Structure formats: structure tokens, C-alpha cells
Amino acid sequence: MRLSRAAALLALASIFGLAAADFAEAQNRNRTPAKKAVVKRETVAAKPAWRFVRPSSVPTLIYGAGVDDYQIAFSCQPESGLLRVIAQIGSRGVQPGDSAAIRLHSGKRKFEVAGTAFTTEARKGIDIGGATRFDPDLFVLFKGSETLVIEVPGRKKSLPITDVGPSADAFQRACSAMAGTSRPSAS
């Protein structure tokens, strides 16, 4: 006669005087554990968007998933009256230190910034950064069109500008105020 596993354990428990709790524990150890459902938590990546930020009191307009993960950034440099532009879309055909232009197009409007190719440890691609005198014509690019096209050597990228409104307006106000205060006074 064959005994079931549970009956055999019960018989052994009574022979050796094991407590009921010990019996239940022994029985549970011998069962194949049921697989628990694995709940995968997907990390929700931040959606790229236009943002107006002020790191170190420098007005900055960025497009990207965050302050450290952006595709283009514009920042006012109050001490020099310059506008800095960094395009992080990865260039081709240039080496760090080479001269390169950042061309911006929106509809029929165009804006160009002379720059230099560079690379960082965090990003392995070659990006372009440059500076130009503060020019209110830059802000015309953000009005009357749906896309802003960024061109750097070997790469072109279109960014939506339909939702840039409040961020671009705040950036323009901040830069205009700084440009007005950084100019030497007429004597």
C-alpha cells in the first residue's frame, strides 16, 4: 500500500512527536512553490518638451527630456551679452575642436550660430556649441510655424514648437531684461 506524501509526513510527525506547526512547515517545504506573478515596472521616460529653467541664475530654454538630457539649449550670458546655443543631436564628419555651424530654420526664418564641435564623457557623440550676440530675431523662429529644424554637420533634426509658447516667452523676457542691464550706459 502506498501512502500519499502528506500521509507519510503525518505518520512521521506522530512517530517523532513533532508539533503540528513543524508538520505544516515540513509539508510546505516539500511542495513546489507557486510562482509569483512578476510585476514589471516600466520606468516612464520623461517626454521631451520645451522648458524654461534658470540654473545658476542663467535663463535657459531647452528642448529635451530634462535639464541633463536635451537636444538643444539656448542660454543668455548676462555678463557678456551673448546667447549660447548647444545642439546635442550628434554631428558627423567633424572632430572635437573643429569649427561648425548650428543652423536653425522655422518656416522661411533662419538663424545661424558659429560654433565648435565638442564631446563629453557623458555623451559619446560629437555635439556643437557656439555663442552669438543676443539677437531678438532668434525668438521669431518660435512663432508662426510648427517645427524648428536644427542642422549641424552631417545631421538634421526637426523639433515641434507648437507647445513652446510660454517657455519661449519667459526666456525672451528674461534675456531682454538681462541684455538691457548688461549694456554699458551712454554718457
C-alpha positions, 0 to 999 in steps of 0.5 A, a space after each residue: 500500500 502506498 501512502 500519499 506524501 502528506 500521509 507519510 509526513 503525518 505518520 512521521 510527525 506522530 512517530 517523532 512527536 513533532 508539533 503540528 506547526 513543524 508538520 505544516 512547515 515540513 509539508 510546505 517545504 516539500 511542495 513546489 512553490 507557486 510562482 509569483 506573478 512578476 510585476 514589471 515596472 516600466 520606468 516612464 521616460 520623461 517626454 521631451 518638451 520645451 522648458 524654461 529653467 534658470 540654473 545658476 541664475 542663467 535663463 535657459 530654454 531647452 528642448 529635451 527630456 530634462 535639464 541633463 538630457 536635451 537636444 538643444 539649449 539656448 542660454 543668455 550670458 548676462 555678463 557678456 551679452 551673448 546667447 549660447 546655443 548647444 545642439 546635442 543631436 550628434 554631428 558627423 564628419 567633424 572632430 572635437 575642436 573643429 569649427 561648425 555651424 548650428 543652423 536653425 530654420 522655422 518656416 522661411 526664418 533662419 538663424 545661424 550660430 558659429 560654433 565648435 564641435 565638442 564631446 563629453 564623457 557623458 555623451 559619446 557623440 560629437 555635439 556643437 556649441 557656439 555663442 552669438 550676440 543676443 539677437 531678438 530675431 532668434 525668438 521669431 523662429 518660435 512663432 508662426 510655424 510648427 517645427 524648428 529644424 536644427 542642422 549641424 554637420 552631417 545631421 538634421 533634426 526637426 523639433 515641434 514648437 507648437 507647445 513652446 509658447 510660454 517657455 519661449 516667452 519667459 526666456 525672451 523676457 528674461 534675456 531682454 531684461 538681462 541684455 538691457 542691464 548688461 549694456 554699458 550706459 551712454 554718457 
